[in-house]
Amino acid sequence: MASPEISIIVPCYNEVENIGPLVDALETTLTDIKWEVIFVDDNSPDGTIEVVRKLAQNNPAVRGLHRIGRRGLSSAVIEGALSSSANIIAVMDGDLQHDESCLRDMITAITDKGADIAVASRHIEGGSSNGLSDGWRHFLSQGGIWAAQKLLNVPLTDPMSGFFAIKRACFTERAALLGGQGFKILLDIMLARPGTLKIHEVPMMFRNRLHGKSKLSHGVMLSFGRMIITHFFKKALPHSRT
């Protein structure tokens, strides 16, 4: 079998009702593209990994990575990406809020437009963040965007996006430097080492969650805050970089 053009990493926890619909959506969207999806499950008690395994028995594009004793979105993405085989690595949530049709534009941005990383943005023309469930999540999102943009040396309207695609080579050179903490792996990748990545943003309509619960908790926000503070100190003390 030919190697996939894109490996889609989906960190998940208690997403048993969303796995099948997400695979169906990918099959509908990526009809002429060779792809694989890797669900990285943190030992969900609802049987998420069993659904993944059942689908994988009949669909070679579906893979599962079952983690026991480890938990966290960023570390799940890192492990899933390192286990993948395509030259383009995409990251998306397993809750169906990310619009899978953006994948085609992200692939084109990397293969045809020379981008190192393509980000699905809620904050450019054609995008929307209406799927955020309440005012508190809107506030946290906007606050995180403001803090993240203060750290970045490149224009990025949605550094809090959890939906992006990156060249394998760019990910690989940063992988060992990633903290693996928190839930905003995109920002960690962008700040892992000096040097500018060429970015292309595509509009995304952030959808409402149909099943399950949001993973945004106080603990998650504390982890994000620690990552922001760590990178602020690194930026203030550039000699501390190796």
N, C-alpha and C positions, 0 to 999 in steps of 0.2 A: 504494500500500500504506500502511496505517495505521502510524504510528510505534509502536515497541514500548513496552510498559509498563516493561520492565526490560531493561537491558543487563548481561550477565554477562561480566566480564573474567576471562580465564584466562591468566595468565602461564605459559609452558611452556618446557621445555628437555629434549629427549630423552624425549618422552611419546608416541611414535608409536603404541604399543599401546593408549593410553588415550583417544585422541581420539574414535574411533567410539563406544565404550561410554558416554562422557560425554554425547555428543550424544543418544544413544538414551535415556539416563536423564533428560535435561532434557525431551525430547519426551514421555516417559511422565508426568513429574511436573507439567509446566506445560501441561496439555492445554487449559485454557480461558483462558490468559494469553498475550498477545502478547509475545514475547521475542526477543532476539538474543544470540548468544554470540560474543565476540571473542577469538580465541586470539592471544596476543602471543608470538611465537616468536623466541628469540634465536639464530637461525641454527643450529638443532639439526642435528648431523651425521647423525642417524638418519632424516631425512626427515619430521619432524613436520609441517612446513608443507605438504608435498606432499599429505599425507592431508587436512589442513584444506582445501586448495584443491579437492581432488576432491569432498569432501562439499559444499562451498559451491556447486559447479556445479549441484547438484540440490536444495539446501536454502537458501533465501534468508535463513534465520535464522542461518546460519553465516558468519562472517567471519574473515579472517586478517590479521594485521599482522606482517610479516616484518622483523625488525631485524637489521642487519648492522653490526658494529663497536660495538655497545652491548650491555651485559649487566647483568642485575640484576632481581630481582623487583619492587622498589619502583618503579623507573623504568619498567618494563614496564606496571605497573598504571596509572601516571600517563598514559602515552601511550595506552593502551587506553581509559581512561576519557574522555580528552579527545577521542577519535575516535568516541565513542558518541553516541546520540541520545535515549535514554529519560530520563524524569524520575527514575528510580531506577537507581542503579548498584550492582551486586553484584560482589564479588571472591571467587573461589574457586580452589583449587588444581586442577591438571590430573591429579592422580595417583589420583583416585577415593576418596581417604580422607575427603573432605568429603561429608556426606549431603545430596544435592541436595533431598530432601524438606523441608529447613529453609527453602528459598527461599519457600515459600508463607507460612509464618509470619512471615518477615522482611518480605515485601511487606505483609501485613496490619498488622504493627506500625507501618509507615510510613504507609500509606494510611488506616487506621482508628483507630489508637491514638496518633497524633500524634508518633511517634518521629522523630528526625532520623537516627538510625543504629540498625540492628538487628544484633546480634552473635550468631553461633552459638557457644555456650559449652559446653566440655567439663566445666565445674565447677559447674553448677547441677543441681538434681534432674532426672533423666532423661537427663543427659549422661554421657559417658565418654571417657577418654583412652587406652583400651586399645590403640588403633592405633599408639601410639608404640612404635617397634621395640625399644627396649632401655632399661635403667636410666639410661644416660648421657643419652639424649634426655629422659627424664622429669626428670632432675636439671636439665638446661639449661632446660627449659620452666618448671619451678617457680621456678628462680632468676630467669628473665626476668620472670615474673609478679610476683614480689616487688619487683623493681626498678621495673617499670612502674607498679605500684600506688602506689609512693612518690611518683611524679610526678603522678598524676592527681588531679583534684579531684572526680571522680565515682566512684560505686561501679561497678566492672566486674570480674567474676570471672575473665574470660579475656582480658586485654589482649594476649596473645600469639596470639589466634585469627587465622587467615588467611582466615576466611570471614565476610563481613559484607555488609550492604547499606546504602547511604547516599543521602539525597536529593541530587539533582544540584546544587541550589543550595548545599548545605553543602560539597560537594566543591569546587565551582568557586571559592568564596570562600577556600579554603585551598590550592588547587593551586599557586599561584605561591610559596607559603611552604614547600612540601614539599622535604625534602632529597634525595629520590630515591635514597638509599643504603640498603644493608642489605636485610632481608627481612621486616620487620614494619611494613608500610605503615599498618595500623590505628593503631598507637601514634603514628606520625608525624602522621597526620591529626588525632588527638585533641589533640596538643600543638602543632599548627602556629600557633595563635593563641589569645589569651585568649577566654574565653566558654565557656559550658557547652552541650554538645550533649545533647539528650534521648535517652537510651539505653534500648533494650529488648533483653533477652537471651532467646534461645530455646535449648532444650537440643539438643545435638548428640552423637551417637555417632560418635566419631572412629574410622574403619575402618582395617583393615590395608591396606597397599599391596600390590597384586597384581602390578604390573609396574614395572620401572625401579628407580632408586635414589634415596634421600633426597638432597635438595640441601643438607642441614645440614652445613656444613663449618666448619673453624676460621676461615677467612676470613669466612664469613657471620656467625659469632658475634662476630668482631672488629668488623665493621661495625655490628652491633647494639649492642655495647658503646660504640662511638664516638657513636652516636646518643643513647644513654642519658646519657652524660657531657655531651654538648652541651646537652641539654635540662635537665639538672641545673644547669648554669651559667646558662642562661637564666632558670630559676626563681629562682636565688639573686640574679640581677642583673636585676630586672624592668625597670629603666630602659633596658636594652640592646635591648628589643623596639621594633619600629617599627610 
